[in-house]
Amino acid sequence: MAAWPTRPAAAIFTKEHPTVAPPGLRPGRRLDVALAKADPATGKPLPLLACPYAALLFGESNAAPPPVDGLVLTGEQHIVKPGDGDLVVLMLVRRRAELTHDAFRERWLHGHAPFGLRTSASGYRQLHPAHPPGPEAFDGAGLVFFRDLAHMTSARAAPEIALDATRDEMAFIDHGRSMLAMFRFDQENDPFVSSEVETRSPSPSQRPSTSLGTNGR
């Protein structure tokens, strides 16, 4: 059984763009691009929650996070494939109803994580909460890093990701209660809106109907 390197980490999701990032955390802004997942057996899209958060702060940190109007996930990141990039596709996951959090963690970390080594992405990590989550909180976050949009598109289209990894996810992740989004980490002097994509907020009908809760409390 693989033992991935671990580091303390925090992922903070906010509805407004922060003007200052806490030490050690990289600020990123959401990009609205097509990130659908499909059932490999039927080709039909899997249900996923829309992301209501405009910004992400992510990095190595074991300090108490600042109060935010949003979602905080703190805990331990397992670095399955070392490396990062300017783009991150992040999935906030909730387990299937028949699984306990511990059973889900074991399945995700030791059963599913090796798919991260097969992807051409720059890096893959799993962030597991420091404390068992409440009934409406997320069970963790998967982070896949890419150089740019072209890299992301080609990597996610590969059969071992689009088919094999998604089929495996369906055995333990409740996609209808999980959230998939992309963020671009800010670079010095870069404008907020990339010329490659349009950034926009989800309509009220797209917003999650369940309480998002706060992990790490």
C-alpha positions in Angstrom: 0.0 0.0 0.0 1.5 3.3 -1.1 2.3 6.0 1.5 2.2 9.3 -0.2 4.2 12.3 1.2 2.0 14.5 3.3 2.0 18.2 4.3 -0.4 20.4 6.2 -2.6 22.4 3.9 -5.6 24.7 3.7 -8.1 25.4 0.9 -10.2 28.5 1.5 -13.1 29.3 -0.9 -14.5 32.9 -0.9 -17.4 34.5 -2.7 -15.4 37.8 -3.1 -11.9 38.2 -4.5 -9.5 38.7 -1.6 -7.3 41.8 -1.7 -4.6 40.1 0.4 -3.7 36.5 0.7 -2.6 35.1 4.1 1.1 34.0 4.2 1.8 30.7 2.4 -1.5 30.6 0.5 -1.7 31.2 -3.3 -4.7 33.2 -4.5 -6.7 31.8 -7.5 -9.7 33.0 -9.4 -12.4 30.7 -10.7 -12.6 30.2 -14.5 -15.9 28.9 -15.9 -15.0 26.3 -18.5 -16.6 23.0 -19.4 -15.6 20.4 -16.8 -18.4 17.9 -17.2 -17.9 14.3 -16.2 -19.8 11.6 -18.0 -20.9 8.1 -17.0 -18.5 5.8 -19.0 -21.3 3.2 -19.5 -24.0 5.5 -20.9 -22.2 8.7 -21.9 -24.7 10.7 -19.9 -23.4 13.7 -17.8 -23.0 13.0 -14.1 -24.8 15.5 -11.9 -22.4 17.9 -10.2 -23.0 21.0 -8.0 -22.1 24.3 -9.5 -19.4 26.3 -7.7 -20.6 29.5 -6.1 -17.1 30.6 -5.1 -15.2 33.3 -7.0 -11.8 32.7 -5.4 -9.6 30.0 -3.9 -6.7 30.4 -1.4 -4.5 27.3 -1.3 -1.2 26.3 0.1 0.8 24.7 2.9 -0.4 26.0 6.2 -1.2 24.7 9.7 -2.2 28.1 11.0 -5.8 28.9 12.0 -7.6 30.2 8.8 -9.1 33.7 8.8 -12.9 34.0 9.0 -14.4 34.1 5.6 -17.8 34.2 3.9 -17.3 30.9 2.2 -15.9 27.4 2.8 -12.7 26.4 4.7 -11.1 23.0 4.4 -8.0 22.4 6.5 -6.1 19.2 7.0 -3.4 17.1 5.4 -2.6 17.0 1.7 -1.3 13.7 0.3 1.0 14.5 -2.6 0.4 11.6 -5.0 2.1 13.2 -8.0 4.5 16.0 -7.1 4.2 19.2 -9.1 1.9 22.1 -9.7 0.8 24.6 -12.3 -1.0 27.8 -13.0 -4.4 26.0 -13.3 -6.0 23.6 -10.9 -9.1 21.5 -11.4 -10.5 21.0 -7.9 -13.2 18.6 -6.9 -14.8 18.9 -3.5 -16.1 15.4 -2.8 -18.8 13.8 -0.7 -18.9 10.1 -0.2 -21.7 7.7 -1.2 -24.4 7.3 1.5 -23.5 3.7 2.2 -19.9 4.5 3.1 -18.5 5.8 6.4 -16.0 8.6 6.2 -13.2 6.3 7.2 -14.1 3.7 4.5 -14.4 6.5 1.9 -10.9 7.9 2.9 -9.3 4.4 2.6 -10.9 3.8 -0.8 -10.0 7.3 -2.2 -6.5 7.5 -0.8 -5.3 3.9 -1.5 -7.7 2.6 -4.2 -8.2 5.6 -6.4 -5.1 7.7 -5.9 -2.9 5.6 -8.2 -4.9 7.0 -11.2 -3.2 10.3 -10.4 0.1 8.7 -11.4 -1.3 7.8 -14.8 -2.4 11.2 -15.8 -0.3 13.6 -17.8 -1.3 16.4 -15.4 1.6 18.4 -13.7 0.5 17.2 -10.3 -2.2 15.5 -8.2 -3.0 15.8 -4.5 -5.7 14.9 -2.1 -6.6 17.1 0.8 -8.2 15.3 3.7 -9.9 17.2 6.5 -8.2 17.4 9.9 -11.4 16.2 11.7 -14.2 14.0 10.6 -16.7 16.1 8.6 -20.3 16.8 9.6 -23.2 15.3 7.6 -23.3 18.3 5.1 -19.6 19.0 4.9 -17.3 17.7 2.2 -15.1 14.6 2.8 -12.1 16.1 1.1 -10.8 17.8 -2.1 -8.9 16.4 -5.1 -6.6 18.8 -6.8 -5.2 18.3 -10.3 -2.6 20.8 -11.6 -2.0 21.8 -15.2 0.2 24.2 -17.1 -2.5 25.8 -19.2 -5.9 25.2 -20.7 -4.6 23.1 -23.6 -2.7 20.9 -21.2 -5.9 20.5 -19.1 -8.1 19.6 -22.1 -5.8 16.9 -23.5 -5.1 15.4 -20.1 -8.7 15.1 -19.0 -9.7 13.6 -22.4 -7.3 10.7 -22.0 -9.2 7.3 -21.7 -7.5 6.4 -18.4 -9.0 9.6 -16.9 -12.3 10.2 -18.8 -13.2 6.5 -18.6 -11.2 4.5 -16.1 -10.9 7.0 -13.3 -14.4 8.3 -13.6 -15.8 4.7 -13.5 -13.8 4.1 -10.4 -15.0 7.3 -8.8 -18.6 6.3 -9.2 -18.1 3.4 -6.7 -17.4 5.7 -3.8 -18.1 9.4 -4.7 -21.6 10.9 -4.7 -21.2 13.2 -7.7 -24.6 14.8 -7.2 -23.4 16.2 -3.9 -19.8 17.0 -5.1 -18.5 20.1 -6.8 -16.0 20.5 -9.6 -14.4 23.8 -10.5 -11.2 25.3 -12.1 -9.1 28.1 -10.6 -6.2 30.0 -12.1 -3.6 31.1 -9.6 -2.8 34.8 -9.9 0.4 35.9 -11.5 2.0 39.2 -11.0 0.5 41.9 -13.3 -1.9 39.4 -14.9 -5.4 40.7 -15.5 -8.3 38.9 -13.8 -10.1 37.8 -16.9 -8.1 35.6 -19.2 -8.4 36.1 -22.9 -9.0 32.3 -23.2 -12.2 32.1 -21.1 -15.0 34.2 -19.8 -15.5 34.3 -16.0 -19.1 34.5 -14.8 -21.1 33.7 -11.7 -23.6 30.8 -11.7 -27.3 31.7 -12.0 -29.4 31.2 -8.9 -30.9 28.0 -10.3 -27.4 26.6 -10.7 -26.3 27.2 -7.1 -26.1 24.3 -4.7 -29.3 23.6 -2.9 -27.6 21.9 0.1 -25.7 23.6 2.8 -22.0 23.6 2.1 -20.9 23.7 5.7 -17.3 24.3 6.9 -14.8 21.6 7.2 -11.9 21.5 9.6 -13.8 22.8 12.6 
